[in-house]
Amino acid sequence: MEKLALISVSDKRGLVDFATALVHRHGYRILSTGGTAKLLQQAGLPVTEVGAHTGFPEIMEGRVKTLHPKVHGGLLCRRDKADHLAQAQEHGIALIDLIVVNLYPFEATVAKPDVTFEDAIENIDIGGPSMLRSAAKNHDSVTVVCDPDDFAAVLASLGDEPKLHALRRRLALKVFERTSSYDRAIAAYLAQQAEEPDLDTVAGFPKRYELSLPKASGLRYGENPHQKAALYGRFFEHFEQLQGKELSYNNILDITSATYLIGEFERPTVAILKHTNPCGVGSADTLLAAWDKAYATDKQAPFGGIIVVNQTLGADLAEQIKEIFTEVIIAPAFTEEARAIFAKKKNLRLMIAKQAPGAENLQEIRSVVGGVLVQDRDMTLGNLKEFKVVTKRQPTAEEWAALLFGWKVGKHVKSNSIIYARGEQTLGVGAGQMARVDSSRIAVWKAGEAGLSLKGSVVASEALFPFADGLIAAADAGATAAIQPGGSVRDEEVIKAADERGMTMVFTGIRHFKH
């Protein structure tokens, strides 16, 4: 009995070789449409146009071509039911055993900055999803391929019925995953374009939140060995791993935090992180000088930490870093000399940051009991023009520079956070304490452990000082300036305490809680 394969695709990767194998090795006759048919004919393959097969031409600019009983009947006919087979024969419906269909590139189309609404609508595929769903429903008899990456597996299974049957079920699942994500993309676009959208949609939060991401990688385990985990999405579009062990769940969290932190800085900067918190950050004219500043903040915590830089990492810095145990190093590029140095540490993960996080990272999602929380990512440092000096004394130019540096770092430290800084260097970092004054005490203690004087330093707090005690502790440690959001009912007490100690203090009017 003749075997029919229907092929109609937008993504033509590997198609000619696959179709050639179907025809010459497995005896299929090919049905096709439009550009796909032309490509296969140019490759010397015999192709029957779908219009010739159905006896009905393509109409309405190709909108109607495969929506026909001879197509869907050929896909949906159950081979184990005599009445199905009799009806197919009565109506001249040839059975279709295999289809290769992928969809109009709707997601890529609407991602273009200049896309028009009309272009978007014309890139909504109707026939493709319909054929895929018909074939996937009848996967017991029909092989359905929606991804060119599956061509090799299909060819390896043809002729081996048990193996092919198992593959068909996996391919059917893939179809429904693809069509569901396709429909979600269309719905999301239309919600954004609605002429009279509801208020939730205007704010970027639709009434129904759905997420569909491809599995990027299995992970050995989660935060702890007894927890299973996997990575989904497009993480590896932003990073390339050059060497080292496979990334862990915790590595990926740290890399994400490091990437967001380093994005705040334009001058050569080095940041060292541990458990997603920066334990040292420095900026300077060179990365090597920036490293000296960052590492000086805390020479204990970087053990087993993450290092991120915002310029090409060379041999001079690699020689310094190699002396400590590091889990991951992230840079936009590494020199060949640096790579040779790091190559001696086989487990060290070297990551190239290929591109900055894009629009898909503009919202954050966290799981909670019974659902998820979704929020806009904290992407602002506030409006510098609206920062307000609330004390009698104005900051000096040096204090202003240090305050802004500390404010950038503090945004990326878990609350409650306190950062002591001087120039473009962190001196002490206090993170994650239940009382802000305790974060300050820890930061002071860490600076002392590192042998760094806080005399003439500045202090940055990601949220308001609820009491004067935190500010007083900073003054006692040697800080001469402070930056914080303000907004406490006791602001006047805090300002008074600053004035009494000759400190200058800036209110930013914006908070950076990080839970």
N, C-alpha and C positions, 0 to 999 in steps of 0.2 A: 504494500500500500504506500502511496506517495506520502512523504512527510513534508509539511509546510512550516516555514519559519517566516513570521512577519517582523520586519525590521524597520523602525522609524525613530530616528534619534536626533537630538541636538548635539550631544557630546559624541563625537565620532572617533575618539581615541581607540586604536586597536581594532576598529570595526572591519576593515577590509580583510585583515588576516583571519579574524574570527569567521566572517561570512565565507571566505574561501574554504576554510576547513569544513564548515557546515555543508557546502555544496560538494566538494571533491572527496572528502573523507567519509562523510556521513549521509550523503544522498538527499539532502534537503532541496526543496524548491523555495525560492525566496519571493515573498510579497513585500512591496515597499512603497514609499511615497516621496514626492518632492526631491529635495536635495540629497536625501539618503539614497534614493533610487539612482540618481545621476552618478553619485560617487561610486556605487557598486557596479553600475554599467561601464563606467570608465575603467574600472579595474578588470573588465572582461568577464564579469559574472552575469549569468542569465537572470533577469529580474522581471517579475510581473507587477505592473502598477496595480495598486489597490482598486483604482477605478475600473480597470479592465476585469479584475477579479469579481467585483460586486455588480458590475454592469451599471454603475451609477457614477457619474463624474464628480470630481471635486468641485464644490460650489462655494459661493460667498467668501472668496479670497482664501480658500482652504480651510475655513472654519468648519466645514462639514465635508469629511472625506472618509473617516474610519468609523463614524457612528452609523453602522449598518448591520442588519441581522446576519449577513454573511461573514462579517468579522466577529461580532460578539457571539453569534451562534456557534461559530467554529471554535471559539475559546471556551464557552460555557457548557458545551455538550458533554454530558457524562458518558464516558465510554462503557461504564458498567450497567447502563440502563438501556434496554432494547427500544423503549419508546422514544428516548432521546435520539438514538441512532437512526431509527425509522423516520423521525421528523426531519432530521438533518438531510437524509437521503431524499425525502419527498420534496424538500424546498431547495435542493441543490446546494447545500451548505457543506463545504469541504472543511474537515477538521484541521485546526491549527495546533501544532504540537509544541511550538516554541515561539516566544516573542522577545524581541529586544527593543525596549522603549525607554527613553529617558525624556525628561520634561523640558518645556520651554524654560529658559533661564530667568525665571521671574525674580528670584532673590538678587541675582547679579544685575538685572535691569534696574530695579528700584534702588539699588545701592549707588547708582550713578548720580552725581550731584545735579545734572541737568535733565534728568528724566522727566518726561511729561506724563500727566495722568493717562493720556490716550495710549502712550507707549506701554505703560505699565499694564493697562487693561488688555492690550493686544498680546501681551506675553503671559497671559493666564491660559494655561494649557487645559483643554477640555477632553479631547480625544485620547491623549496620552494617559491621564489618570484613569479614564474609563476602561481602556484596554488593560492597563496594569491590574486594576481591581478585578476585572473579569477573569483574567488569567490566574491571578493569585487565589481567587476563590476556588478555582478548579485546578489547584496545583497538584492534585493527585495524578492528573493526566497531562498537565501543561507545564513546561519549563518557562519561567518568566525571569527576565534579566533586566534590571533597571540601572545597573552599575557596571561600567566596563571592567572594573577590577575583578569581576566574577567570570570573565570570559574563560580564563584558563581552567577554573574549577569545573565549568560546564563541559568543556571539551574533554576533560579527563574523566567525566562521569558518563558521557553518552555511550550507550552500548552496555553499561553495567547497571541494570535496572534497580537493584537494592541501593546502590550508591547514589544513583540519580534520584530516587524517590526521597531519600534523606536530604539531598541537596535542595530539591524542590521546596520542601517545607521551610528551609532556612531562607531561600530566596523569596518565598511568599511573605514571610515575616518582614523582610527588608523592604518589600514593596509597600506594605501598609505603614511602616515607619516613615518611608519617604513621602507617600501621599498625605499622611497626616501632618508632617512638618511643612509640606508645600501649602496645604490649606491654611495652616496657622500663619505662614508668612503673608499670604494674601489677605487674611483677615486683619492682621496687624497693620498692613499698609493701608487698607481701606479705613480702618479706625482712625489712623493718623490724618487721612485725607477727608474725613467726613465733613460735610458742609455745616452740620449742626451737631457737633459732637457733645457728649455729656462732659461735665466738668472734670470727672476723673480722667477721661481720655485726654483732655487738653493738658492736664498736668503730667501726662506720660504714664498714667497708671490705669489701664483699661479695667472694665468691670470683671473680666475674667483673665487671670494670668496663666499663661501656658508657656512652657519651655521645652524645646526639643534640641538636644545637642548630640553630636556623634561621639562615640566612645573613642577617646584619644589614646588611652593606655590603661592596662591593668596595673595595679600597684601591689607590691608584696604584702602590704598591710596599711592600716590607717595611722592614726596618731600613736597607737600602741600595737604590739604584735598580735593581740587577740581581736583586733578590729579589722574587718575586711574593707577594702576601698578600691576605687577606680577614679580615673580622671576623664572628664567629658569636656568637649568644646574644642577651641582652637588655640590652646596654649602654645603648641609647637609652631604656630604661625608667627609667634612673637619671639621665640627662642630656638636656638640650635645648640644641641649638646655636642661638644667636641671630644670629650673623654670622660672617663670615670664611671662609677657605678650608676645603675639606673636611679632615677629620681624617686624619692620617697614622698609620701603625703606631706610630711613636715617640710621637706625641701621646697615643695611647690608653694606652700603657704609663705615660707620665708622669701623665696624668689619674688613672689608677688608684692610683698611688703617692701622689699628692697627696691624694686622697680618703681613703685609709686614714690618712695622717698627720694631716690636719686633724681627723679624728674623735676624736683623743685629747684635744682641748681644748674647754673650755666657755666660757672667757673670750674676748673678742674677740681673734682670732689671725690672723696673716698668715704664710704659708709660701711661700718661693720655692724651686723645685726645678729641677735640671738633670740630665738623664740619670737620672731617678728618685731622685736623692739630694737631700735638702734642703741648700741652701747658705746659708740664713738663715731663722730662725723667731723670731717675737716675739709676745708676748701683752701686752695693756695694757687700760686702761679703754675705749679707742676703737680702731677699726681703723686710723685715721690714725697714732696713737701706736704701734700694733703694727707698722705698716709701717716706721716710722722705725727701729725696733729690728731688724726682719728685714733690711732693705736695708743697714743699717750693717755687718752681719756681713761682707758680701762684695759690693762694688759692681761687680765685673767679671764674675763667673760668671752673674748673672741675665740677661745679654745672650742673647736667644733662649731664655729659660727659661719656666717655668710658674709662675703665681701663683695661690694658692688662699686664700680667706678663708671664715670661718664665719658671717658676718653680711652683711646687705644692703650692697652696695658702693655708696657715694655719690660725689658729684661731687668732694668734697675729696680722696679717695684717688685717684680717676680722674685728677685733674690731676697727681698725683705720678707715677703709673704711666705715663702717656702719654709721659713724657720718655725712657723706655727701650724698646728693642725687645723685645717679648714675643710668644711664640708663642700661648699660651693663658692665659685668665683664668677661674677657676672661682669661683662664688659661689652662695649659695642664692637671691639676687635682686640685680638692679641697679636703681638709681633711673633715671628717665627722663633726668635730667641726665647721669648717668654714661654711659648708652648713647649719648647725643648726642655726648659727648666721644670715646668709643671708635669711633663710627661713621666718624670721619675716617680711621681706620686700617682700610682695607677688608679686609686679609688677617688681621687679628687675630681669633682665634677666641674668642668669648665663650660660656661654657658655664654653664647653670643646673644646679646639683646638685639634682635634683627630690626624691630620697629617698636615704636611707642604704643601703649595700649590704645585701641581705637574705640569707636562708638559702642561696641558691645560691652565695654568695661565702664560705661558711664552710670550704670546702676549696679548696686550690690544686693545680693540675695543671701539670706541666712535662714536656716531651718529653725522652726520653733515648734512647740507642741501643736499638732494638728494643722500645720501649714508652713508658710514662709513669710518672712519680712522682706520687703523690697524698698530700697531707698536710692536716691541719687548719690553718686559717689562724691565725697568731699573734695572738690577740685579747686577751691579758692583759699587764698590766704587772707581775704578781706580786701577792702579798698584802702590803700595806704593814705589817700587823701582824707579819709574819714577817721583815721586813727587820731586819738585825742590825748594830749598830754594833760593830766589831771592834777599834777603836783605844781608846787611853786617853782621848782627848778626844771628847766628844759634839758633834754638829753644832749650830750656832746655828739659830735659827728661819729666818734668812735663808739659811743654807747648806742647810737641809732643803728650802726652797722651790726653790732653784736646782737642787739635786740631782734632785728629782723632775721638774722641767722638762727638764733635760738627759737624764734617763732616758727620758722620753717621746719625745724627738727621736731619741735614739740607736737606739731600736728600729727606726727606719725608714731608717737609713743602712747602706749595704752594708758588710759585714765586710771587713777589720777596721775598726771605727769608733771614733773618739774625738771627743767633743763637749766643748767648753769653754763654760760658761754663767755668767751672773750675773743674778740676779733672774729675769725671764721673757724672757731674750734669749740667743740663741746668740752666742758671741764668735769661735769658730773651729770648723770642721768638717773632720775628716780621715776620708776614706772609702776603702775598698777596697784597702788596702795589704797586702802579704804579711806584714809585721812590724807589730805593734801600735805599737811605738815610732815607726815611720815615720809612721803615721797621726797620732800625737801631734805629731810634728815639723811635719807639714803643717798641722795645725790651729793650731799656734803661729805658723807662718809666715803663714797667712792672716789671723790676728788682727792680726799686725804690719803686714801690707799694708793692712789696713783702719784702722790707727791706733787699735786697741782694746787697752787694757791688760788683761792677765790677772791682775794683782795682786788677790788676794781672790776669784778665780773658783773654780768647781768643775769637776771633770772627770768625764765619764760614759763608761764603756766597756761596750759591749753584751755582751762576753764577758770572761772572767777575764784578769787580768794574769798571763801565764805566768812572767814574771820581774819583778824590782823595777825594771828600767830604765825601763819605761813610766811607772810612778808617779813615779820620781825626776825624769824629764823634765817631768812635770806640775808637780811641786813647784818645780823650777828656773824654770818659766815663770811661777810666781806663784799656782798653785792651792793652796787651803787645805783642800779637801775632795774626796773621790772616791766614786763609786758604781760598783759592779761586781758580777757574780754571785758571785765567789769560787769555790772548789773546786779551785784549783791545788795541786799537790804542794809548791809554794813559797809558799803563802799566808802562812806565818809570816815568810818573808823580806820579803814585800811589806808586811805589817802592821808589822814592825819598821822598815822604811824610812819608813813614814808616821809612826810615833810619833817617830822621830828628827828628823823635820822639823816636828813639831807639827801634822801633818795629822789630820783626822778621816776615817774611811772606813766606808762602809756596804756590807755584803754583802746582795744581794737574794735569792740562792738560785735565780735563774731567768736563763736565757741567752736572748739574742735574735740568734743568728746569722742573717745575711741574705746568701745567696749569689746 
